[in-house]
Amino acid sequence: MSSWLFIVSILSGLLSYTAFNIGFALEKKAVKKLSPEDQKSIIVMLKLLIRSKTWLLGFLLTLLSIILYFIALIWAPLSAIAPLSGFGLVILITYAHIDLQESFNYKEIIGIILVIAGVSVSSYFTSLSTEPLNWTDWNLLAHSYGGLILILSSIALCVVLPLIFFFKLKKHTTYSFAFVAGVAAGIQAILVKGIIIWFSSTESSPAIYVLILYIIGFLLTALGSTGGLQLAFRKGKVTNIMALYNGFITIIPILFGGLVLFEWRVLSVLNQAILGIAITVALIGILILSLEHKHQSLDNNR
């Protein structure tokens, strides 16, 4: 693969995450304009949002980000594109501070910095792996026991975490929806890569039912990620919500690409160790933001 095609993928990834984060920031802005009474009913809230020019512009930007994300994954490994979400998060933080007047306490700032630092370092080291996969390799690796375990574990996380928060706090909280949205989007990124490899395959007859399952999964995860974010936006800060979201949409594809697709095999042991540390740092940032959301939710319930 030529280097300029890899550069096109990286630029598409950067533009994708920028459009994605700004799009959801605009959607958050539209939600903030609704009265508390309108936000109590999900159906009423959605009816009002689809009539909002601000929300529709944000929605169009998120659709554009999906197209750009497909382009990004054509010529680059899954674990090289996913960490670029850190760039989108920087853009989002700047926008939210200027337009949404969102302030930060020191814990939130530390958490966001750790997430950005983790995904930025991950982006560099995963970009060193540029070997493309064909359908035979994908079919063997992605559908292996390792791939199945990682996907099922992610789905279990997506289901169990909100239940834990529900029973512990007696209500669904902002960050539980952000968790669901992030995990769903992380799985969606994997499905997107599979769809791209299926269509780019030169084999005579790759199984069509696999593509159908991928497309169904893509639509379901898109619904879960978008719906989860809209519910989270009713109360939480857009920067914290998207930091959590970007954390999961980054970590899950990176782990899948590295552990299941062996995209890290070209890296030295030292680089793999640094990559592991970077992922851990991002996870610590996610944990800090999660705990801060918990404290905010408890304070709001008093």
DOVEXTI-998532 format. One record per residue (C-alpha): x, y, z; residue in one letter. Coordinates in steps of 0.5 Angstrom, whole numbers, padded with zeros to 4 digits, always signed. Layout:
residues N
XYZa ...
//
This chain:
residues 302
+0000+0000+0000m +0003+0007-0002s +0004+0012+0004s +0000+0017+0001w -0006+0013+0001l -0005+0012+0009f -0004+0019+0009i -0011+0020+0006v -0014+0015+0011s -0011+0019+0017i -0013+0025+0014l -0020+0022+0013s -0020+0020+0020g -0018+0026+0023l -0024+0030+0019l -0029+0024+0021s -0028+0025+0029y -0028+0033+0028t -0034+0033+0025a -0037+0027+0029f -0035+0031+0036n -0038+0038+0033i -0044+0035+0031g -0046+0032+0038f -0044+0038+0041a -0049+0042+0037l -0054+0037+0038e -0052+0038+0046k -0054+0045+0045k -0060+0044+0042a -0062+0039+0048v -0060+0045+0052k -0065+0049+0049k -0071+0045+0051l -0075+0046+0058s -0074+0041+0063p -0081+0039+0062e -0080+0037+0055d -0074+0033+0056q -0078+0029+0061k -0081+0025+0055s -0076+0022+0050i -0082+0022+0045i -0083+0029+0046v -0076+0031+0046m -0074+0027+0040l -0080+0031+0036k -0078+0038+0038l -0070+0036+0036l -0072+0034+0029i -0075+0041+0028r -0069+0044+0031s -0064+0047+0025k -0058+0047+0030t -0060+0039+0032w -0061+0038+0024l -0054+0041+0023l -0051+0037+0028g -0054+0030+0026f -0052+0032+0018l -0044+0033+0021l -0045+0026+0025t -0047+0023+0018l -0041+0026+0014l -0037+0023+0020s -0039+0016+0018i -0038+0017+0011i -0031+0020+0013l -0030+0014+0017y -0031+0009+0012f -0026+0012+0008i -0021+0012+0013a -0021+0005+0014l -0020+0003+0007i -0013+0004+0007w -0011+0004+0015a -0011-0001+0020p -0017-0001+0025l -0012+0000+0031s -0009+0006+0027a -0015+0010+0026i -0019+0009+0033a -0014+0013+0037p -0015+0019+0033l -0021+0021+0037s -0016+0024+0041g -0016+0030+0036f -0023+0030+0036g -0024+0031+0043l -0019+0037+0043v -0023+0040+0038i -0029+0039+0042l -0027+0041+0049i -0025+0048+0045t -0032+0049+0042y -0035+0047+0048a -0031+0052+0052h -0033+0058+0047i -0040+0056+0045d -0043+0052+0051l -0039+0056+0056q -0037+0049+0060e -0032+0050+0065s -0028+0044+0068f -0026+0042+0075n -0019+0040+0076y -0021+0032+0076k -0025+0033+0070e -0019+0037+0067i -0014+0031+0069i -0019+0026+0066g -0019+0029+0060i -0012+0030+0059i -0010+0023+0061l -0015+0021+0055v -0012+0025+0050i -0005+0023+0052a -0007+0016+0052g -0010+0016+0045v -0005+0021+0042s +0001+0016+0044v -0003+0010+0042s -0005+0013+0035s +0003+0014+0034y +0005+0007+0035f -0001+0004+0032t +0000+0008+0026s +0007+0004+0025l +0003-0002+0023s +0000-0001+0016t -0001-0008+0013e -0008-0009+0010p -0012-0015+0011l -0016-0019+0006n -0022-0023+0007w -0019-0030+0008t -0015-0027+0014d -0020-0023+0017w -0025-0029+0016n -0020-0033+0020l -0018-0028+0025l -0024-0024+0027a -0029-0030+0027h -0024-0033+0032s -0025-0035+0039y -0021-0029+0041g -0025-0024+0037g -0032-0027+0039l -0030-0027+0046i -0028-0019+0046l -0034-0018+0042i -0039-0021+0047l -0035-0018+0053s -0036-0011+0050s -0044-0013+0049i -0044-0016+0056a -0040-0009+0059l -0046-0005+0055c -0051-0009+0059v -0048-0010+0066v -0046-0003+0067l -0052+0001+0066p -0056-0004+0071l -0050-0003+0076i -0051+0004+0076f -0059+0003+0076f -0059-0001+0082f -0054+0003+0086k -0056+0010+0084l -0064+0008+0083k -0064+0011+0077k -0060+0011+0070h -0055+0017+0070t -0051+0021+0065t -0045+0017+0065y -0048+0010+0064s -0051+0012+0058f -0045+0015+0055a -0042+0008+0057f -0047+0004+0053v -0046+0009+0047a -0039+0008+0047g -0039+0001+0047v -0044+0000+0042a -0040+0005+0038a -0033+0001+0039g -0037-0005+0036i -0039-0001+0031q -0032+0001+0028a -0030-0007+0028i -0036-0008+0024l -0035-0002+0019v -0028-0005+0018k -0031-0012+0016g -0036-0009+0011i -0030-0005+0008i -0026-0012+0007i -0032-0015+0005w -0033-0011-0001f -0026-0010-0002s -0025-0017-0003s -0022-0020-0009t -0025-0027-0008e -0030-0030-0012s -0036-0031-0007s -0035-0029+0000p -0041-0031+0005a -0046-0026+0003i -0050-0028+0010y -0044-0025+0014v -0045-0018+0010l -0052-0018+0012i -0050-0020+0019l -0045-0014+0019y -0050-0009+0016i -0055-0011+0021i -0050-0010+0027g -0048-0004+0024f -0055-0001+0024l -0056-0003+0031l -0050-0001+0034t -0051+0006+0031a -0058+0006+0034l -0055+0005+0041g -0049+0010+0040s -0054+0015+0038t -0059+0014+0043g -0055+0013+0048g -0051+0020+0047l -0058+0024+0046q -0060+0021+0053l -0054+0023+0056a -0054+0030+0054f -0060+0031+0058r -0056+0033+0064k -0049+0032+0063g -0043+0036+0060k -0042+0035+0053v -0034+0035+0054t -0035+0029+0059n -0040+0025+0056i -0035+0025+0049m -0029+0024+0053a -0032+0017+0056l -0035+0016+0049y -0029+0017+0045n -0025+0013+0050g -0029+0007+0049f -0029+0008+0042i -0022+0008+0042t -0020+0002+0046i -0025-0003+0044i -0022-0003+0036p -0015-0002+0039i -0015-0008+0043l -0019-0012+0037f -0014-0010+0032g -0008-0011+0036g -0010-0018+0040l -0015-0021+0035v -0012-0018+0028l -0005-0018+0030f -0004-0011+0028e +0001-0010+0033w +0006-0016+0031r +0010-0011+0027v +0012-0007+0033l +0018-0008+0037s +0017-0011+0044v +0019-0004+0047l +0013-0001+0043n +0008-0006+0045q +0010-0004+0052a +0009+0003+0051i +0002+0002+0047l +0000-0002+0053g +0002+0004+0058i -0002+0009+0053a -0008+0005+0053i -0008+0004+0061t -0007+0012+0062v -0013+0013+0057a -0017+0008+0061l -0015+0011+0068i -0018+0018+0065g -0024+0014+0063i -0025+0012+0070l -0023+0019+0073i -0029+0022+0069l -0034+0016+0071s -0033+0017+0078l -0033+0025+0077e -0040+0024+0074h -0042+0019+0079k -0041+0025+0084h -0045+0030+0080q -0051+0025+0080s -0051+0024+0087l -0050+0031+0088d -0056+0033+0084n -0060+0027+0087n -0060+0030+0094r 
//
